[in-house]
Amino acid sequence: MTPPKDPPKAPAARDDNWEDEVVSDQRSSEMTADAARRLLAVNPTLRQQGVDTNFIVKGQQKAEAGRVTKTPDTNKEPQYAQAKDPDHLFDLVTQQYMQQKRELEAEISILQAKLSGLKGKHTNAVMEKLFLLDRTLTSPLTQAAMDRHKGIIAEIGFTAAKFMDFLRKKR
């Protein structure tokens, strides 16, 4: 007697919901007041431009809600049909242009602050790990790695002087 053959297996079901699973695994990127303060501490020029903690938090919340911070439609034709005379026309131009300019500058400020925070976060992480790996930065391996990766080192703002300051603070 021969053993029965296994029934043919059905092809594996396609997992079409992989995108949903990936998106659901992502953490909420909610901006907290503390994170906004850190962004402003990293980029003090934002405070000089009038950006405060509430502005950043509210801007982030609006962006997440999809209500604002989408780039204004610059291709949209300005509405100047109501202009009564040339002076009124230029008043309307000034008003609409300045409003759109402020919106874009606010978005740019927020993005610059996020970028500065991102650079600082990575610089600090590198310094923490280098503290454990090679405090003196004298290892030939460290020197070769720093030479090979000098582009990203410059991009995130890591310098030997900053590392020395970091080491002083660790003491």
Salt bridges, closest charged atoms under 4 A:
ASP16 OD1 - ARG14 NH2 3.28
ASP34 OD1 - ARG37 NH1 3.99
ASP34 OD2 - ARG38 NH2 3.26
GLU128 OE1 - LYS170 NZ 3.27
ASP147 OD1 - LYS150 NZ 3.47
ASP165 OD1 - ARG168 NH1 2.73
